[in-house]
Amino acid sequence: MSDVSLSTTLNIEEQADFQTEIFKLLAVLVAEYTKGKSTSIPESLAKEFMESILFNLRITDDAKAIEVMTNGIHESFEKGLSLTKRKTALARRLWKKIFLSRPDLFNYSMLQTLSSIKKFPVIYDCCFFAHQNPCEIDYQLCIPVSHELKGVDYIIEYLRHLFVENAILNRFDPENCKPVLDNYCKTWQTEVLNIFEPVAETAVMLALIGEDIKSLKIGESELTKIYCILSDSTQTELAAALNTAARQVIKTMSIKSQAQKVYLLRVAENMVPRFACLLKKQVDY
Amino acid sequence: MDAQLSTHIIQALAVKDCELVSQCNQETSKYGLTLTDKEITQLQVQRFEALKSSGRVEFGQGILRPLIMKFCDSQFIHKSNYAETLAALQEMFYYFKTESGDYLSDNELLTIMKSIFDGAAQGSLEYLNSMGLETICRAIKGCDVDEGDDEVYEDEEYGEEDEYDV
């Protein structure tokens, strides 16, 4: 069985010291968890505790490991735990902000996910299982959160993405959004799908042909115009055109938030390969 | 970084309770039961083997001392089978602990084991091994409770936000 390993500029002695200190901390956690009523625990549980320790220590590289050793493992763990608790409180505030400002577009999976995240501050164990995410997250984001993020870090990032998506959605009249979503999927209210992406993409497409963005109205004539503009474009030209269109959306909608600007530009970026594929199919046809 | 557990470090951190076990001899000698140093060392080796085979880790003192104190007054343990019986009980203890989902505390599990060993098993380790788990599971089932977590956080933590319930 391998050890708690660093990939590493630490010498063997330093690594061994680091491992021993980590295991001593693990022993303390086990004693706390069992409240002295059990001398042993399943190895699988000990591994979870170990993951939780590493999460709270936030060791990303050797430099951080050395810093932790210098400051003391126990002190660093306490400090990390305190940060995790503050982040949990932030997640709660973020949740409330998102819930109160959710768009007037009913989507079951978004509400279910929000309902599950509501319980996060209560069911999240930041000491023994800090790396785990105890929530059921069904609602798919337009730009997903990295699965390398764990525990509260994942939840906060998820909520931030959702906040940005909903903030942009709220700039549009829900009555204009509904036909777009109906066209995308008749059962969008009950399906596990993202409701931001079709609206944002429609806005970008309308900006591309200089039509009214806020109307979100796109028909045969608009699609023909888009095809005419883009049909001879290379992938680079396509990316540039969509980027310019996204910037036009930002300008027209008077978006000042940097996070929302970046998000819209990424939406445009994500459209490039799909548009390239669609245009190619049209030509082949 | 990965979170694998290093067996040799865990063994180093686990308190080698040879001295503590040795101190038990003073108490158990009144029942005519004592362990030699060699037997104590052997029991420590068997402790780590039992932990490994039951998929468990132990950082502090082992279960051997509490096990001795619990079973030393059993009429079915004699000088001739003392160390051997302790080794078997120690192995069974970790096995039962895992198989019962860690539901019982060490003391509760030892108490059930002792009651079967002295009662229905009449000192038979084979009987304890085959019937013990079933009895333990029945005991756990008897004290199963619904913790009702959902109600706790709905009412206490978010009571003021219930109007926003989804």
Interface residues (C-beta under 8 A of the other chain):
Chain A: M1 S2 D3 V4 S5 L6 Q19 T20 F23 K24 L26 A27 V30 A31 K37 S38 T39 S40 I41 P42 E43 S44 L45 A46 K47 M50 E51 L54 I59 K96 F99 L100 L111 Q112 L114 S115 K118 K119 P121 V122 I123
Chain B: M1 D2 A3 Q4 L5 S6 T7 I9 I10 A12 L13 L51 G55 R56 V57 E58 F59 G60 Q61 G62 I63 P66 Y94 K97 T98 D102 S105 D106 N107 D149 V152 Y153 E157 Y158 E161 Y164 D165 V166
